[in-house]
Amino acid sequence: MEVIEITAATVEEAIEKAEAQLGLSRDQFTVEVVSEGRSGILGVGSKEAVIKVTPATPPEEPCPEPVEADVVTAVTEVLDTLLGLLGVGGKVEVLSDETPLALDVQGDDLGILIGRRGQALASLEYVTKLIVAGRLKAWVRLEIDVAGYKRHRRDSLERLALYLADQVKSRQRAMTMEPMPAYERRIVHLALADDPDVTTHSIGEGENRKVVVMLRQG
């Protein structure tokens, strides 16, 4: 598998660039930190972080493969059980029985499953993956949505990214977005990855990490 070297201001930002460049999530490649980099003093003596990335799966979009019926049943049962433990009366629907298995929880008053900035939904998906992996002794690629939240959010972020790119070009200055979780920042990075006039990078730490849209140098 081809090893890709990526540089950025920090290791975390280099990993985000790798996700955007490869179109893969963090669990689909391994990272070797060559240099953690340093900020320097007033920019003097600064050094970029360098990582080597090895994709665990090919960067090309694989052909969808049918998910076995017993796997679909197991995932649905696990998610139903978690909803019951949370006291949420949602109904689990299978949107696609091809890899990655896609499910959506439908119902009323499901905001608790989404949470602030989609954090509760991200946790629900992660816990479901762990339980399913423990039950089936295999890692299952799956995506969980709630009332179409991810789809609507993705469309909204892509439109916003394109709008901000136009604003950056017309105003000739960088613009900073609100703090977002990693998977939402990746949507923005990917939306503008092929724009010849602007580029993106992330700033901040933890929950306050946000995307900056700026003009490409040169």
Protein Blocks (a to p, Z undefined) as FASTA:
>chain_A
ZZdddddfblklmmmmmmmmnopafklcccddfbgbjebjghiapacdddddddfbdfbd
cddddddfklmmmmmmmmmmmmmmnopacdcddfbfcdcdddddedehillmnognhlmm
mmmmmmmmmmmmmmnopacdddddeehlmmmmmmmmmmmmmmmmmmmmmnopacdddddd
fklmmmmmmmmmmpmkbccddedehjlpccdddddeZZ
